[in-house]
């Protein structure tokens, strides 16, 4: 690893350390009943408070989005906690040990994944251009909403708050975005590992009091399963090869241990069900898109931690409800689905908490529960609405309705009823065996927990785990019944399954480890049990061990495959690959990022999604006339909206009519025109006119940038 990578990682980690320390006073109040006082959550809470404050102030044109203002906001928010610091609440020695331990874990995991990321640092393929473009556009913005780099002059119509807080740390550190893109991915991995460790430790401490060493080991168990494990689809590595698009049940394949792993391909675990997506965290870290569902992981864990804290204390304050509403709005602005998913979980949590705390006869219990529940939900909804209001002013949801999977004929004739859509031919049902392959480990542990808890006194953590587990199962089953209607037809339930299953995986990972520890802590009573109970204990151990092994070997396949067999390490520069592939583009991108301020409109070649087109706008944050077509189709709601720009772009590159060129330039307020290899390959270029209405400001053998000075059209 180059020396400057070490420096960047250390500096990046140090900023997060300072943020965590700065917001520790408020965090220790929120997680006062946690054995570690929720230390690791102070890092993300602080970052969110800073990011949201600048988001609001820049959206209202009060403060510019720059480094100085970020430091001012950070300082003001930090000193506002002085009253909390003045309160005499000394931190115990054991808690300090936990805090130091978690900081060490955070640093090691941040460093480890940054090291792994160096084997494939390229911000290229899949949707990295989109994510990188959002970050770069935000970085160039003085005020919000940020501009859509692929559809001038409109703002981003996407849930971009995670890209915003990535840009915030980039601004604070002044590390180039082509490095911080990779550092943030490593940071999300570190958060996933450390936060699941913290939640796990606090869960098991309600089962029994463990020593620091045992807590550390069991916490690592939680962290490993949540952040590094896969699903049972790895069992196919032990059987003869099959076509990934048409998976067969393992009983139709031949057992082939001698040829392990039988060309096993790690993405198959996320594309196992026909025409759907069912990812989980490790796959996300390997493919390395800095997408909303990844950026939202630490926010999701923070919400789960607060819900757990509520169950431990059973005390609901209005300040805590407002904080939950704030985090739900952030989750929504980072990945809209997650805001809705965890709003639903919040409702269940508050319902059960009020039910458990109410007293009296059945009628009184119901009335008290309902009354207190309404008292909680109203401020929760209002705070969620208030915190997301400014974002919603500039955001239009993509979904056009809720579709019913396999609608009966009589409903298809109706076509639509309110938000519900009934479509002919939209029918995909997942075979039960596929669900068992993907989620069999979680289903087995959930059933085991339910059987284990029969006739036992329930702990608070038992109830919490049962709620998130059953809720997760409902999330897994929902795509078999409904789907959110978007532009995709053949893959009509892909996004629905993707977003719901992702969160279900996270929650079930926590509950599965809790179940194993909860059951095995009773092993000391093994000899006292009746013979049939002993058999059940043995059966549980006998079954859970191979399941654990199967989900735990996924990193063996995924990490080397995604990171070039870990053989040739480069550095964390995510755009260096362009130097070999498109040297003219590489030089032009660096020149633009050094010399062009603000966001003048740059014209470049338009092309399909998931291609190398729109690479200049993505890598610089300069808005262009049209970038990836399908993405803009999704974000704008109709293919006709982006497609009307096709002829303007090709005409401007190809026409010899100066007046026609000026008309198009004025229409989109174009200041810069880029001519590189892709432009030369796609269009029958006529560059002479650009010299007549502008000048060359950058030139190499492979690329030119023309600066255009629009003037009124000659009539």
N, C-alpha and C positions, 0 to 999 in steps of 0.2 A: 504494500500500500504506500503510495507517495506520501511524503512528509506533510504536504499541505492538506491532505485528506485527514490525517490525524488531528491537525490544528482545527480544521473545520468541524470535525465531530466533537472535539473537546469544547470548542466555543459554543456550538449548538447546544450541547448538553448543559453547559454552564448557564446559559440563558434560561433553560427550562428549570434548572436548579434554583435560580434566583426568583423566577416566577412562583415556583412552589413554596419557597420560604416566604415570599411577600404575601401570599394569600393563605398561609397556614392558620392564622388566627380565626378566620371565618370558617375554614374547613374543619378545624377541631371542634367548633360549635355544632356544625352540621352532623359530624360523625363522633359526637362525644361518647357514644357507647361502643365504639369500635376499639379493639385492642391496639390498633396502630393509629387511632384518631383520623383514619382516612387520609393519611399523608399524601399518597400518590395522586389522589384526586385533586389536591390543591394545585397541581400543575395545570390540569385541563380547566379547572374552574377559573383560575387566574387568566389563562389565555382567552377563555370565552368572555370573561368580563371586559378585558381590554379590547378584544375584537368587536364585541357588540357595541361598546361605547363609541369607538371610532366609526363603526357602521352607521349608527344613528346620527352622530354629529356630521359626518361627511354626507349622509343622505339629505340632511337639512341645510347643507351648504354652510355650516357653522365653522367646521375645522377641515383643513385639507388632510388627505391621507398621506402623511409623511413621517419620517423617523422621529423628528423632534416632538410632534404632537403625540405620537405613540408613547414616548418616554414620559411626557407630561401626564397623560392619562394613567399610565402605569403608576407613577408617583402619587397622584391624587387618590387613586383607588387603594393604594397600599397604606397611605397615612390615614385614610378614613377608617382603618381598622384599629387605630390606636386605642380607642375605648375598650376594645376587646382584649388588647394586650395588657392594659392597665389592670384588668380583673385578675386577681390572684388565683390562677389555676395552674399550679406547677405540673409539668409533664413528668410522669414517673420514669424511673430508670429503664424499666422493661419496655415502655413505649418508645423511648429513645433508641433502644436496640432494634425494635421493629422498623423504626423510621430509617435508621442507617442501613439495615438489611434491605429494605425496599429500594433505597437509593442505589445501593450496589447492584441489585438485580436490574433496575432500570438502566443503569449505565452499561452493564455487561450486555444486555439484550440489544440496546441501541447500537453499541459498538459491533456486536456480532452480526446483526442483520445489515449494518452498513458495510461490513467487510464482505458479506455474501453478495450484497447488491453490486459491489464492485466487479463481480464476474460478468454481470450483464446490466450495465448502468443506462443503456440506451433508452431515451424517451421516444420510443418508436414502436409501432404496431399496436393492434387493438385500439383502445380509445385514449392513449396517452397524449396524442396531439390535442384532443379536446380539453383534457384536464390541464395540460401545460398551457394551452392558449388562455383558458380562464384565469389561471394564476398570473400570467404575463399581462393580460388586459387589466386585471385588478391593480397590479403593481404600477401600471402607467396612469391609473386614474387618480385625479385629485379629489373628485367627489363621486358619489354613488347615485344610482346603480351603475356598475361598470358596463362598458360597451361590449356587445357581442362581436368578437373578432372575426366572425364569419358571416355577418349580415348587417353591414352598415346601413343606416345610422342607429339601429335599434340596440337596446340594452339586452343583457343576457337574460333569457327566459328559461332559467334552470335553477335548481337548488344548489347554490354556489357558496354557501357560508363556510364549508370546510376548506374550499379553495381560498376564501378570504382569510381565515386564520392561518393558513399556510403562508399567504402573502404577508400577513402581519409579522410573523417571525422572520421572514425573509427581509422585510424592511428594517426590523430591529437589528438583525445581525449584519445586514448588508452583504451576506453571502449570495453569490449569483443564483438565480432561480433554477438554472440547469443543474445545480448541486443540491439546493434545498428541496427540490422535487423528490430526489432520492433519499435525502435525510428525513423528510417528513414521513415517507413510507416506513423507514426504519423506526421512526418515533412511534408510529401507530402500532407497529409490532411490539415495541417495548411497552407501550401502554397496555396492549392486550394481555401480554404476559404478566406484567406487574399488577394490573388491576384485578385480573382473575385470581392472582395469588392473594391479594388483599381480601377480596370477597370470600375466597375459600377459607382463609385463616379465620375470618370472623364467623363464618358458618360453623366450622368445626369446634370453635371455642364455646359454642352454645350446646354442643353435644357433651363435651367434657373439657377440662382444662389440660392442655398439652404443654409440654416444655417447649422452649424456644427452638430446639433442634428438631423435635417432632413436628412442630408447627411449620417450620421451614420446609421439611420434606413433604408434608401433606399439602402445603401451599403450592409447592412446585408441581405436584400431581395435578392440581386444578389448572395451573398455568399451562402445563404441557398439553393436556387434553383440549383445552379451549383454543390455544394458539397454534399448536403444531400437529394435532391429530387430523385424521380424515374420516372416512366412513367405511362400511364393510364391503364396499365395491372392490377393495383391494384383494378380496378372495379370488377374483378372476385371474390374478397373477399366477395362481396355482393350477389353472385349467387351460386347455388349448385355446388358441387365439380365436377371437370372433370379431366381426365387423362392429366398430364402435357405434355406428349409426343404428344398428339392428341388434341390440344385446339379446342373448338367449339366457334362459335359466341355466344355472350351473349344472343341473342334472341332465341337461341335453349336451353338455360338453364333456370332453375326456379329461380326467385328472392327469396333470403333467408336471409333477414336482421336479422331475429331472431336468426340465428345460425352464425352470423358474428364472425370470418373471414372465416368460412367454410374450414378449413384446408389449407388456402392459404399458398403457399410455395414461399418464396421470389426469389429463382433462376429462377422461371418460367418467370419472367419479362425479363430475358436475354436469354431465350431459347424458346421463344414463336413461332418463325418462324421455320418450320421444318428443322432439320439438320443444323442450323446456330447458331451463337453467336452474340448477340447485347448488349454488356455490357455498363455500364456507371460508373462514378466515385464512387458513394456510394457503389455499388455492389463490386467494386474492393477493397475498404477500408474494407469491411466486410469480404470477402474471404481472404484478406490479403496476396496475392502473391505479392512479390516485383518484379514485372515483368516490362519489358521495357515500356509498354504503361502507367503504373502507374508512374514510375520514370520520364517519359517524360512530365508529366502534368505541372510542373512549367516552363519548357522550352517552352511549347506550349503557356502558358499564357503570358510569356515574349514576345514572337513573336507577339501575338495578341495586347499586350499593345504597342509595337513599331509601329505596323501598325496603331493603333488608333492615336498615337502621330503624325505619318506622315500625317494622314488625317486632324488633327487639324491644323497643321502648313503648310502643303503642301510644305515643304522644304525638298528636298532629297539631302543629301550630300554623297560623296563617302565613308567617314568613317562610316556613318550609313549603307550604302549598305554592306560594308565589315562586319560590326557587324551582320547584318541579315544573310549574308552568313555563318558566324561563327556559329550562333545559328541554322541555318538549318542543318549544318554539324553535330552539336552536337545532334540535334533531330534525324537525320539519324543514328548516331552511337549508340543512346540510344534505338530507335525503328524505324527501317528503313522505315517503312510505313509513319511515321509522317514527316520525312524529305521530302519525295516526295509529301505528301499531302500539306504541307505548302509551298513547292517550287511552287506548282501550285497556291496556294492562293497569294503568293508573286507576281507572274506574273500578276494576276488580279488587285492586289492593285496598282502596278506600272503603269499598263495600264490606270486605271481610274484616278490616280493622274496626269499623264501626259495629259490625255484628258481634265481634269478639268482646268489645268493650261495653256493650249495652247489657242491661240487666232487667229483671222483672219477669212477668209471665210472657207467654208467646206473643200475645197481642201488643203488650207494652214494648217488648223487645223489637218487634217489627217496626212499630211507630218511631221509637227512638233511633233505631238504625237508619230508617229512611230520612228522618229529620236531619240527623248529623251528616249523613251522606250528602244530602243536598247542600248543606252548609259548606262542605268540602269541595264539591264539584263546581259550584257557581264561581268561586274565586279562582279555581284551577282553569276553567274555561276562559274567564275574563282575562287572566294573566297570559294565557296562551295566545289569545286573540290580540291583546295589546302588544306583546313583544314581537309578534310576527306581522303586525299591521303594515308597517312601512315596506317590508319585503313583499307582502301580498299585493300592494298597490302596483307593483311592476312585474307580477308573476301571474301567468295564466296556466292552470293545470293542463296536462297533456291528455288525460283520460276524458273520453266523451260519454262515459256511462259505465254501468256495471252489467256485464254480460252473464247470462245463465248458461253454464256448461250443459250441453246436450238438452237444449230446450225442447219440450214436447210440441207436437204440431199445433195444438190449439193456441199456444203462446206465440209460436212463430208467426201465426196469422195476425196477432195483435201487433207484433214487431217491437213495440216499446210501451212501457208503463212507468211513467215518472223517470227516475234515473236508470231503471232496469231495461236491458236490451235482450231481445230474443232472436237469435240468428240461426238460420238454416246452415247445416254443414259444420257448425262450430261445436264439435263433440270429440273430446279426447279424455279417456279415462285411464288412469294409471293402474296397471296390474298390481295386486297386493304384494306379489313376490318382489317387485321392484322397490316398493316402499320399505319392505323388510330388509332388503339389501342395503338401502341407503340409511335407514334409521333404526335398524334392528337392535343395535347396541343400546340406543336410548329407550326404545320401547321395552326391552328386556329389563333395564334398570328401573324404569318407572313402575312396571308391574311388580317387580321385586320389592320396591319400596312400599307400594300399596299393601302387598301381602304381609310385609314385615310389620307395618304399623297397625294392622288389625289387632284390636284388643290391647293396644298399648296407649299410654298417655302421650299425647302429641306435644312435641316441643314447638315453640314459636317458629323455629327454622323449618321444622317438618311441614307446617302449614304453608310457609312461604315457598318452599320447594315444590309442594304439590300444586300450588296456584300457578307458578310460572311453567311447570311441566305440562299441566293439562291445557293451559293457554297455548303453549307451543304446539301441542298435538293438534289443537284446533286450527292453528296457523298452517300446519302441514296438510290438513284435510281441506281447507278452504278452496284451494285451486281445483279440487275435484268437483266443486259446486259452482263457484263463481270466478270471474276474471274481470279485471279492469280493461275496458276497451281502449286500444291504442291503434297505431297505424299498421301493426303487424297482423297478418292474417293467418298464415300457416303456423306461426309461433304465437298464437293469440293469447295463450296463458303463460308464456315464458316469463315475462316481467313480473306477473303476479306471483308465480311460484318462486321466482328468484328472490324477491324482496321479503316474502313471508318466511320462506324456508331458511334464509340466512339468519334472521333473528331467532327463529326456532332452534337452529343449531347452536347458537351462542348460549341460549338459556338452558337447553338440554345438556350441553357440555358441563355446565356448572352443576345441574341437578344429578347427572349420572355419577360424577365423582363424589358428590355429597352422599348419594345412596350407598356407594361401595364402602365409604368410610363409616357411615351410620350403621350399616349392617355388621361390618367386620369389627367394630368397637365392642360388639356384644360377644365376640368369640371367646372372651375370658369365661363366659358362662356356659361354654360349650358342654362341659362335663355334666352340668346340672340339668341339661335339657333332656326331654324324652327322646327315645331313639328316632322317631320319625322327624323330629325337629332337627336332630343332628344330621340326618340324611339331607334335609332341605338346605342346611348350611353348606354341606359338602357339595351338593348339586349346584348351589349358587357360585361357589368358588370355581368348580369344574367348568361351568359355562361362561362365567365372566372373564376368565383369564384368556381364552382364545379370542374372544371378542375384542378385548383390550389390545391384544397383540395385532390383530387385523387393522384396527384403526390407527395404531401407533406406528405401523411401518409405512404409512403414506409419505412422510417426509423423505424416506429412502428413495422413493420414486420421483417425487415432485421437485425437490430442491436441486438435485443435480441436473434434471431435465430442463428446468427453467433457467438455470444459471450455468449453462455450457459445461456441464460435468465438473464444475469447480476447478478447471484446469488452467485457465489463462485469466488472471485478474488484471483489470485495468485500473481506472480510478472512478470517482463519483461524478465525473462530467458527463451529463446525460445527452449532450448534443455533439460530442466529439466524433461519433460514428458518421456524421454528415460530412466530415472532412474527407473521408475516403469515398463515400457514396456520391455526394454532390459537392465537390470542393468549391465551386462557385457560390452555391447557396450558403455554405459554411462561412465563407469570408463575408458574404453580404449580410448574413444574420448578425455576425459579430460587429460589423460596421454599423448596422442600424441600431443595435442595442447600445453602442457607444456614442453615436452621433445624432440620432433622431430622438427628440424629446416630444412628450405629449402623444397624441394618437391621430396623426394625419392618416387619411384613407390611402391604402396601398392596393393597387390592383395586381392580382396574380392569377394564374390559371386556376380554373374551377374544375373539380373532379369529384368522383364518388367517395363515399365514406370508407374508412379503413384503408385508404391509399396514401401515397406520399403527397398528394395534392393538398393545398392549403398549409404547406409547411412553413412558409415565411410568416404568415399571420400567427400561426400557432407558436412559433419559436420566438416571436418578438412582441406579440400583443397588439400589433397594429391592426386595425380593422380593415377587412377587405370586402369586396362587393358580395361575394358568395363563396363559402367554404364547402364543407362536406354536405352534400345535398340531403341525404336521408336524415341526418341529424337536424338540419334546419326544418325539414318536413315535419319531424316529430315535434320540435319545439314550437313551430308556428301553426301547426294544426292542419295544414293542407299542402299537398305537393305543388299546387298551382302558385303558391306564394314564392318559393325559391326558384321554381322552374322558369318563371317569367324573366329572370335575370340572365339566363343562358345566352340568348341572342345578343344582349348588350355587351357581354364580356367578349364573346368571339368577334363581334363587329369592331369593338374598340381595338383589338389586337390586329385585325385583318384589313380594315378599311383603309383606303387611300384618301378618303374624303375628310379633309381637316374639319370642316364644319360639323359633319356627323360625329367625328371624334370628340369635338368640343361639347357637343350636345350631351353626349353620354358622360363625359367628365364632369360637367356641371350638374347633371342629374344626381350623381352619387358623391359630389364634392371630392373627387379624386385628386390627390396631391402628388402621389408617387406611382409610377408604373414599373413593375418588375418584369424583367425578361431573363429567364434562365433556361435550363435544359428542358424542363417539363413544358414551359411555354413554347419553346421552339418545336418540341415534338408534337404538341397538340394543335397549334394554330399555324396557318399560312401567314406568317408575320409580315407586317409592313411597318418597319421601324422609322422610316424617313420622316413621317409626319410628327413623331415625338420630338425630333430635333427642331422642328419648325415651331412647335408650341411649348417647348421646354428645353431642358439641358440635361446632360449626363452628370450625375453627382457621384456615381460609383461605377467602376468598370473593371472587369477581369476578362480573361479569355472566354469564360463560361457564363458570366452574368453581368447584367447592367441594371442600374436603377435610374430612371428618368424622373426629374422633378418637373412637374407641370404647373404652369401658372394659368389657371382658367380665365378666359376673357369672354365677354358677351359674344354670342353667335352672330355671324354676319348674315344679314337678311337680304 
